[in-house]
């Protein structure tokens, strides 16, 4: 941030752009922009914005301070892995706004969150959550020497069920009571526009309409039109706001019921307790709180209460006494990904596009990066050796099979295989 501030102050382009009291500083816009572009520099929207990013940021900054900013069109598409989901990707300039909001208020959210909510928080990812639940089971069972039980539940169609009016009221209260900077009102107006925006209006649909077949209406924003419900999966604000929406539920469980061993990742939560009857009686209490306070529905088919020795599935892992396995779905998804790429490469003639090889590398490495934290050496080795030999010139497994390494020279437009 110090280097960014120095460059900003020394650049003659920005010397005439000084914010008035109550306005958002241009330096905040540049900080949000640099955060936003870290992982989005290759998208079409990002490249278009970067062609003249200084003037584009100044224009966006002026719109915000003038109150004329409007949320742009989103791109809607379907992803199949790890599960079928509807994604709404915001325009790049809207993503800058998302980062601006989160940069301003993340310290307030962190103060409100309990220690054991893990979604979209620094140092608290899926692996952290798995280790915490494993630790809870060990502690509650006194290192597997006494009985304890695990209650696992989740919320039906969580992101699509969030009431946007309730969410904004909670955000308004948090920000109004704890943020006292002069730009508070402008930031609250941005929060309102982001939360209340209906992404289904004038969106650009990239996936085939057939991709939506089989997707339940409670998992699609198109099924929530006119209901003031739903946050788009794919936006940074949705992840943080969704976590915040359930924060009152976290405090209800931890404080009002004195439950020590509780963990939540998004809407997937686990409670570990030595008394099975206590957990069984807690289910209707949780159901009532979610319905009455947050207008959410506990998923009736995903309530699991059992002895710890039977294993607990949580965030892509299966926790057993003394050992943690990766979930079958994660393993099968990687197998399917490799089979799909093997099939694709058989259909090619003599050239492999660099972008496709990069896509394969990043796709497989994302799975391997997760699997490396568990005892999966033989599994990783087996999967990587099942890859087509046509990839051998371009990619090679690392010695410990934790990633695919690019062994090709600096690419031109295409890689050429040995037949060219």
C-alpha positions as a Python dict, from the first residue, in 0.01 Angstrom:
ca = {
    (1, 'X'): (0, 0, 0),
    (2, 'X'): (290, 238, 70),
    (3, 'X'): (426, 192, -284),
    (4, 'X'): (78, 247, -426),
    (5, 'X'): (36, 567, -225),
    (6, 'X'): (379, 693, -331),
    (7, 'X'): (306, 633, -700),
    (8, 'X'): (-32, 796, -665),
    (9, 'X'): (106, 1111, -502),
    (10, 'X'): (392, 1147, -754),
    (11, 'X'): (174, 1104, -1064),
    (12, 'X'): (74, 1438, -1218),
    (13, 'X'): (-237, 1273, -1367),
    (14, 'X'): (-405, 1265, -1026),
    (15, 'X'): (-298, 1593, -866),
    (16, 'X'): (-617, 1773, -967),
    (17, 'X'): (-844, 1492, -843),
    (18, 'X'): (-882, 1569, -473),
    (19, 'X'): (-1187, 1441, -289),
    (20, 'X'): (-1414, 1668, -92),
    (21, 'X'): (-1519, 1591, 268),
    (22, 'X'): (-1756, 1295, 268),
    (23, 'X'): (-1635, 1166, -68),
    (24, 'X'): (-1445, 846, -139),
    (25, 'X'): (-1073, 904, -201),
    (26, 'X'): (-930, 822, -542),
    (27, 'X'): (-646, 635, -372),
    (28, 'X'): (-908, 395, -230),
    (29, 'X'): (-1027, 329, -585),
    (30, 'X'): (-676, 242, -700),
    (31, 'X'): (-625, 11, -404),
    (32, 'X'): (-952, -168, -489),
    (33, 'X'): (-850, -188, -855),
    (34, 'X'): (-513, -349, -778),
    (35, 'X'): (-684, -601, -550),
    (36, 'X'): (-942, -677, -818),
    (37, 'X'): (-704, -731, -1107),
    (38, 'X'): (-480, -984, -927),
    (39, 'X'): (-679, -1282, -1052),
    (40, 'X'): (-879, -1126, -1334),
    (41, 'X'): (-619, -982, -1572),
    (42, 'X'): (-689, -1227, -1854),
    (43, 'X'): (-1066, -1178, -1878),
    (44, 'X'): (-1209, -971, -2159),
    (45, 'X'): (-1365, -715, -1924),
    (46, 'X'): (-1040, -672, -1733),
    (47, 'X'): (-832, -627, -2049),
    (48, 'X'): (-1076, -373, -2188),
    (49, 'X'): (-1069, -178, -1862),
    (50, 'X'): (-688, -186, -1843),
    (51, 'X'): (-645, -30, -2186),
    (52, 'X'): (-710, 305, -2016),
    (53, 'X'): (-741, 206, -1653),
    (54, 'X'): (-644, 544, -1505),
    (55, 'X'): (-918, 736, -1684),
    (56, 'X'): (-1164, 449, -1633),
    (57, 'X'): (-1099, 455, -1259),
    (58, 'X'): (-1133, 833, -1244),
    (59, 'X'): (-1463, 810, -1431),
    (60, 'X'): (-1588, 540, -1193),
    (61, 'X'): (-1472, 747, -894),
    (62, 'X'): (-1662, 1050, -1022),
    (63, 'X'): (-1979, 845, -1072),
    (64, 'X'): (-1960, 716, -716),
    (65, 'X'): (-1910, 1057, -557),
    (66, 'X'): (-2182, 1209, -777),
    (67, 'X'): (-2425, 931, -680),
    (68, 'X'): (-2473, 831, -1045),
    (69, 'X'): (-2301, 491, -1032),
    (70, 'X'): (-2521, 202, -1148),
    (71, 'X'): (-2441, -168, -1137),
    (72, 'X'): (-2361, -304, -1483),
    (73, 'X'): (-2464, -621, -1663),
    (74, 'X'): (-2353, -957, -1528),
    (75, 'X'): (-2252, -1265, -1725),
    (76, 'X'): (-2453, -1576, -1632),
    (77, 'X'): (-2328, -1929, -1690),
    (78, 'X'): (-2335, -2279, -1542),
    (79, 'X'): (-2042, -2471, -1395),
    (80, 'X'): (-2064, -2847, -1348),
    (81, 'X'): (-1781, -2906, -1099),
    (82, 'X'): (-1752, -2967, -810),
    (83, 'X'): (-2135, -2949, -823),
    (84, 'X'): (-2372, -2791, -1074),
    (85, 'X'): (-2405, -2420, -995),
    (86, 'X'): (-2528, -2100, -1153),
    (87, 'X'): (-2265, -1825, -1163),
    (88, 'X'): (-2317, -1454, -1221),
    (89, 'X'): (-1989, -1277, -1297),
    (90, 'X'): (-2002, -902, -1248),
    (91, 'X'): (-1854, -654, -1492),
    (92, 'X'): (-1494, -565, -1406),
    (93, 'X'): (-1579, -211, -1293),
    (94, 'X'): (-1844, -359, -1061),
    (95, 'X'): (-1584, -596, -919),
    (96, 'X'): (-1369, -294, -836),
    (97, 'X'): (-1664, -163, -634),
    (98, 'X'): (-1693, -498, -456),
    (99, 'X'): (-1329, -480, -351),
    (100, 'X'): (-1371, -118, -243),
    (101, 'X'): (-1660, -215, -13),
    (102, 'X'): (-1480, -515, 136),
    (103, 'X'): (-1152, -324, 183),
    (104, 'X'): (-1342, -60, 378),
    (105, 'X'): (-1542, -292, 601),
    (106, 'X'): (-1351, -620, 633),
    (107, 'X'): (-1224, -522, 979),
    (108, 'X'): (-1586, -482, 1095),
    (109, 'X'): (-1683, -821, 956),
    (110, 'X'): (-1384, -989, 1118),
    (111, 'X'): (-1481, -847, 1457),
    (112, 'X'): (-1833, -981, 1414),
    (113, 'X'): (-1737, -1329, 1291),
    (114, 'X'): (-1675, -1609, 1537),
    (115, 'X'): (-1340, -1788, 1522),
    (116, 'X'): (-1486, -2100, 1360),
    (117, 'X'): (-1660, -1964, 1052),
    (118, 'X'): (-1428, -2039, 762),
    (119, 'X'): (-1570, -1903, 438),
    (120, 'X'): (-1359, -1650, 243),
    (121, 'X'): (-1138, -1554, 539),
    (122, 'X'): (-762, -1523, 540),
    (123, 'X'): (-602, -1829, 699),
    (124, 'X'): (-939, -2001, 743),
    (125, 'X'): (-1000, -2209, 434),
    (126, 'X'): (-1130, -2559, 386),
    (127, 'X'): (-817, -2730, 521),
    (128, 'X'): (-828, -2518, 836),
    (129, 'X'): (-1193, -2612, 886),
    (130, 'X'): (-1126, -2985, 841),
    (131, 'X'): (-845, -2977, 1096),
    (132, 'X'): (-1062, -2788, 1345),
    (133, 'X'): (-1347, -3039, 1319),
    (134, 'X'): (-1100, -3325, 1357),
    (135, 'X'): (-963, -3151, 1666),
    (136, 'X'): (-1317, -3104, 1805),
    (137, 'X'): (-1391, -3474, 1771),
    (138, 'X'): (-1062, -3570, 1937),
    (139, 'X'): (-1126, -3332, 2227),
    (140, 'X'): (-1492, -3422, 2279),
    (141, 'X'): (-1421, -3796, 2266),
    (142, 'X'): (-1111, -3754, 2486),
    (143, 'X'): (-890, -3893, 2213),
    (144, 'X'): (-1147, -4153, 2102),
    (145, 'X'): (-1193, -4305, 2450),
    (146, 'X'): (-1554, -4197, 2512),
    (147, 'X'): (-1870, -4152, 2311),
    (148, 'X'): (-1948, -3832, 2128),
    (149, 'X'): (-2177, -3747, 1840),
    (150, 'X'): (-2163, -3528, 1535),
    (151, 'X'): (-2461, -3328, 1408),
    (152, 'X'): (-2411, -3209, 1052),
    (153, 'X'): (-2661, -2988, 865),
    (154, 'X'): (-2686, -2733, 589),
    (155, 'X'): (-2934, -2479, 453),
    (156, 'X'): (-3153, -2540, 152),
    (157, 'X'): (-3054, -2321, -144),
    (158, 'X'): (-2861, -2087, 84),
    (159, 'X'): (-2734, -1812, -150),
    (160, 'X'): (-3059, -1805, -347),
    (161, 'X'): (-3265, -1786, -25),
    (162, 'X'): (-3093, -1489, 139),
    (163, 'X'): (-3342, -1208, 195),
    (164, 'X'): (-3176, -898, 55),
    (165, 'X'): (-3380, -660, 270),
    (166, 'X'): (-3281, -844, 589),
    (167, 'X'): (-2919, -852, 477),
    (168, 'X'): (-2906, -480, 407),
    (169, 'X'): (-3069, -398, 743),
    (170, 'X'): (-2797, -602, 916),
    (171, 'X'): (-2522, -436, 712),
    (172, 'X'): (-2668, -90, 778),
    (173, 'X'): (-2669, -156, 1151),
    (174, 'X'): (-2313, -292, 1154),
    (175, 'X'): (-2171, -8, 944),
    (176, 'X'): (-2383, 267, 1099),
    (177, 'X'): (-2280, 174, 1453),
    (178, 'X'): (-1913, 95, 1394),
    (179, 'X'): (-1786, 294, 1095),
    (180, 'X'): (-1750, 667, 1155),
    (181, 'X'): (-1545, 793, 859),
    (182, 'X'): (-1681, 1083, 648),
    (183, 'X'): (-1743, 857, 345),
    (184, 'X'): (-1985, 633, 536),
    (185, 'X'): (-2303, 752, 361),
    (186, 'X'): (-2155, 711, 14),
    (187, 'X'): (-2030, 363, 100),
    (188, 'X'): (-2371, 268, 240),
    (189, 'X'): (-2531, 378, -86),
    (190, 'X'): (-2289, 151, -275),
    (191, 'X'): (-2368, -138, -43),
    (192, 'X'): (-2740, -81, -103),
    (193, 'X'): (-2694, -83, -482),
    (194, 'X'): (-2484, -401, -474),
    (195, 'X'): (-2714, -590, -237),
    (196, 'X'): (-3040, -488, -402),
    (197, 'X'): (-2921, -534, -761),
    (198, 'X'): (-3117, -796, -955),
    (199, 'X'): (-2848, -969, -1163),
    (200, 'X'): (-3105, -1145, -1379),
    (201, 'X'): (-3209, -816, -1539),
    (202, 'X'): (-3030, -757, -1871),
    (203, 'X'): (-2767, -1022, -1793),
    (204, 'X'): (-2557, -1178, -2067),
    (205, 'X'): (-2613, -1555, -2078),
    (206, 'X'): (-2299, -1741, -2187),
    (207, 'X'): (-2399, -2101, -2124),
    (208, 'X'): (-2652, -2284, -2338),
    (209, 'X'): (-3008, -2263, -2203),
    (210, 'X'): (-3002, -2642, -2180),
    (211, 'X'): (-2735, -2614, -1909),
    (212, 'X'): (-3004, -2487, -1671),
    (213, 'X'): (-3207, -2805, -1716),
    (214, 'X'): (-3211, -3007, -1396),
    (215, 'X'): (-3104, -2712, -1180),
    (216, 'X'): (-3369, -2667, -908),
    (217, 'X'): (-3539, -2327, -892),
    (218, 'X'): (-3409, -2275, -538),
    (219, 'X'): (-3055, -2287, -679),
    (220, 'X'): (-3109, -2024, -946),
    (221, 'X'): (-3158, -1649, -927),
    (222, 'X'): (-3396, -1682, -1222),
    (223, 'X'): (-3624, -1878, -987),
    (224, 'X'): (-3623, -1592, -734),
    (225, 'X'): (-3731, -1306, -960),
    (226, 'X'): (-3962, -1063, -781),
    (227, 'X'): (-3897, -1219, -440),
    (228, 'X'): (-3617, -987, -316),
    (229, 'X'): (-3410, -1298, -257),
    (230, 'X'): (-3072, -1428, -359),
    (231, 'X'): (-2710, -1321, -395),
    (232, 'X'): (-2508, -1407, -707),
    (233, 'X'): (-2251, -1680, -660),
    (234, 'X'): (-1930, -1546, -810),
    (235, 'X'): (-1900, -1203, -648),
    (236, 'X'): (-1663, -1128, -359),
    (237, 'X'): (-1934, -935, -177),
    (238, 'X'): (-2170, -1233, -196),
    (239, 'X'): (-1919, -1457, -18),
    (240, 'X'): (-1852, -1210, 262),
    (241, 'X'): (-2213, -1095, 294),
    (242, 'X'): (-2335, -1455, 298),
    (243, 'X'): (-2097, -1532, 584),
    (244, 'X'): (-2215, -1221, 766),
    (245, 'X'): (-2581, -1314, 711),
    (246, 'X'): (-2528, -1629, 921),
    (247, 'X'): (-2313, -1457, 1184),
    (248, 'X'): (-2613, -1403, 1413),
    (249, 'X'): (-2683, -1776, 1388),
    (250, 'X'): (-2323, -1851, 1488),
    (251, 'X'): (-2355, -1634, 1798),
    (252, 'X'): (-2692, -1793, 1877),
    (253, 'X'): (-2533, -2139, 1877),
    (254, 'X'): (-2214, -2042, 2059),
    (255, 'X'): (-2342, -1792, 2316),
    (256, 'X'): (-2705, -1869, 2387),
    (257, 'X'): (-2659, -2247, 2388),
    (258, 'X'): (-2303, -2259, 2516),
    (259, 'X'): (-2191, -2504, 2248),
    (260, 'X'): (-1816, -2537, 2247),
    (261, 'X'): (-1756, -2750, 1940),
    (262, 'X'): (-1920, -2576, 1647),
    (263, 'X'): (-1783, -2507, 1297),
    (264, 'X'): (-1935, -2358, 982),
    (265, 'X'): (-1818, -2329, 622),
    (266, 'X'): (-2068, -2120, 423),
    (267, 'X'): (-2399, -2297, 504),
    (268, 'X'): (-2244, -2633, 596),
    (269, 'X'): (-2215, -2659, 976),
    (270, 'X'): (-2112, -2918, 1231),
    (271, 'X'): (-2175, -2951, 1605),
    (272, 'X'): (-1988, -3206, 1818),
    (273, 'X'): (-2130, -3299, 2158),
    (274, 'X'): (-2113, -3595, 2402),
    (275, 'X'): (-2494, -3612, 2442),
    (276, 'X'): (-2691, -3747, 2147),
    (277, 'X'): (-3028, -3649, 2297),
    (278, 'X'): (-2910, -3291, 2341),
    (279, 'X'): (-2818, -3272, 1971),
    (280, 'X'): (-3148, -3431, 1864),
    (281, 'X'): (-3344, -3176, 2068),
    (282, 'X'): (-3132, -2895, 1920),
    (283, 'X'): (-3249, -2963, 1563),
    (284, 'X'): (-3597, -2804, 1596),
    (285, 'X'): (-3444, -2510, 1784),
    (286, 'X'): (-3204, -2447, 1496),
    (287, 'X'): (-3483, -2491, 1241),
    (288, 'X'): (-3701, -2233, 1419),
    (289, 'X'): (-3422, -1977, 1452),
    (290, 'X'): (-3328, -1999, 1085),
    (291, 'X'): (-3690, -1969, 976),
    (292, 'X'): (-3797, -1691, 1216),
    (293, 'X'): (-3484, -1475, 1220),
    (294, 'X'): (-3332, -1525, 874),
    (295, 'X'): (-3618, -1669, 668),
    (296, 'X'): (-3404, -1970, 577),
    (297, 'X'): (-3496, -2338, 556),
    (298, 'X'): (-3290, -2616, 708),
    (299, 'X'): (-3236, -2878, 438),
    (300, 'X'): (-3459, -3170, 546),
    (301, 'X'): (-3255, -3432, 360),
    (302, 'X'): (-2915, -3321, 487),
    (303, 'X'): (-2951, -3362, 861),
    (304, 'X'): (-2703, -3619, 985),
    (305, 'X'): (-2662, -3722, 1349),
    (306, 'X'): (-2431, -4013, 1423),
    (307, 'X'): (-2147, -4146, 1635),
    (308, 'X'): (-1808, -3998, 1548),
    (309, 'X'): (-1669, -4344, 1464),
    (310, 'X'): (-1884, -4356, 1150),
    (311, 'X'): (-1698, -4062, 1000),
    (312, 'X'): (-1784, -3703, 919),
    (313, 'X'): (-1788, -3546, 573),
    (314, 'X'): (-1686, -3180, 574),
    (315, 'X'): (-1558, -2942, 303),
    (316, 'X'): (-1426, -3206, 65),
    (317, 'X'): (-1280, -3436, 330),
    (318, 'X'): (-1397, -3740, 524),
    (319, 'X'): (-1287, -3735, 888),
    (320, 'X'): (-1238, -4071, 1057),
    (321, 'X'): (-1081, -4145, 1397),
    (322, 'X'): (-707, -4100, 1351),
    (323, 'X'): (-719, -4032, 979),
    (324, 'X'): (-860, -3789, 723),
    (325, 'X'): (-944, -3895, 368),
    (326, 'X'): (-1037, -3683, 70),
    (327, 'X'): (-1401, -3701, -22),
    (328, 'X'): (-1498, -3946, -299),
    (329, 'X'): (-1654, -3665, -501),
    (330, 'X'): (-1325, -3473, -507),
    (331, 'X'): (-1136, -3782, -621),
    (332, 'X'): (-1395, -3869, -886),
    (333, 'X'): (-1400, -3512, -1018),
    (334, 'X'): (-1024, -3523, -1077),
    (335, 'X'): (-1051, -3861, -1252),
    (336, 'X'): (-1326, -3723, -1474),
    (337, 'X'): (-1125, -3411, -1551),
    (338, 'X'): (-824, -3615, -1665),
    (339, 'X'): (-1045, -3849, -1871),
    (340, 'X'): (-1209, -3548, -2036),
    (341, 'X'): (-872, -3399, -2131),
    (342, 'X'): (-747, -3736, -2257),
    (343, 'X'): (-1052, -3759, -2481),
    (344, 'X'): (-1000, -3404, -2609),
    (345, 'X'): (-637, -3459, -2698),
    (346, 'X'): (-723, -3774, -2895),
    (347, 'X'): (-948, -3560, -3115),
    (348, 'X'): (-670, -3315, -3207),
    (349, 'X'): (-448, -3352, -3512),
    (350, 'X'): (-98, -3204, -3477),
    (351, 'X'): (-134, -2893, -3263),
    (352, 'X'): (-224, -2825, -2902),
    (353, 'X'): (-322, -2469, -2821),
    (354, 'X'): (-121, -2311, -2542),
    (355, 'X'): (-437, -2190, -2370),
    (356, 'X'): (-577, -2543, -2353),
    (357, 'X'): (-258, -2680, -2203),
    (358, 'X'): (-262, -2398, -1948),
    (359, 'X'): (-625, -2474, -1869),
    (360, 'X'): (-546, -2842, -1810),
    (361, 'X'): (-251, -2752, -1588),
    (362, 'X'): (-448, -2511, -1370),
    (363, 'X'): (-749, -2743, -1350),
    (364, 'X'): (-549, -3048, -1238),
    (365, 'X'): (-323, -2846, -1007),
    (366, 'X'): (-623, -2703, -822),
    (367, 'X'): (-723, -3058, -724),
    (368, 'X'): (-367, -3164, -646),
    (369, 'X'): (-318, -2857, -427),
    (370, 'X'): (-609, -2971, -212),
    (371, 'X'): (-515, -3340, -213),
    (372, 'X'): (-152, -3281, -112),
    (373, 'X'): (-261, -3205, 245),
    (374, 'X'): (-387, -3561, 290),
    (375, 'X'): (-235, -3906, 250),
    (376, 'X'): (-287, -3928, -124),
    (377, 'X'): (61, -3988, -266),
    (378, 'X'): (-30, -4313, -441),
    (379, 'X'): (-361, -4173, -562),
    (380, 'X'): (-198, -3860, -706),
    (381, 'X'): (67, -4070, -877),
    (382, 'X'): (-192, -4306, -1025),
    (383, 'X'): (-407, -4022, -1161),
    (384, 'X'): (-115, -3832, -1315),
    (385, 'X'): (19, -4144, -1484),
    (386, 'X'): (-324, -4200, -1640),
    (387, 'X'): (-281, -3882, -1846),
    (388, 'X'): (-233, -3918, -2220),
    (389, 'X'): (128, -3943, -2341),
    (390, 'X'): (54, -3657, -2583),
    (391, 'X'): (91, -3418, -2288),
    (392, 'X'): (442, -3540, -2200),
    (393, 'X'): (611, -3275, -2412),
    (394, 'X'): (426, -2994, -2239),
    (395, 'X'): (359, -3100, -1880),
    (396, 'X'): (536, -3322, -1633),
    (397, 'X'): (447, -3428, -1276),
    (398, 'X'): (658, -3282, -996),
    (399, 'X'): (868, -3539, -808),
    (400, 'X'): (616, -3555, -522),
    (401, 'X'): (314, -3551, -757),
    (402, 'X'): (173, -3237, -599),
    (403, 'X'): (149, -3043, -926),
    (404, 'X'): (197, -3047, -1301),
    (405, 'X'): (500, -2851, -1417),
    (406, 'X'): (517, -2677, -1755),
    (407, 'X'): (833, -2801, -1928),
    (408, 'X'): (776, -2633, -2266),
    (409, 'X'): (974, -2334, -2388),
    (410, 'X'): (819, -1987, -2378),
    (411, 'X'): (505, -2035, -2587),
    (412, 'X'): (401, -1873, -2910),
    (413, 'X'): (38, -1896, -3016),
    (414, 'X'): (51, -2276, -3035),
    (415, 'X'): (245, -2566, -2894),
    (416, 'X'): (332, -2818, -3162),
    (417, 'X'): (341, -3185, -3086),
    (418, 'X'): (600, -3434, -3207),
    (419, 'X'): (408, -3509, -3524),
    (420, 'X'): (440, -3154, -3662),
}
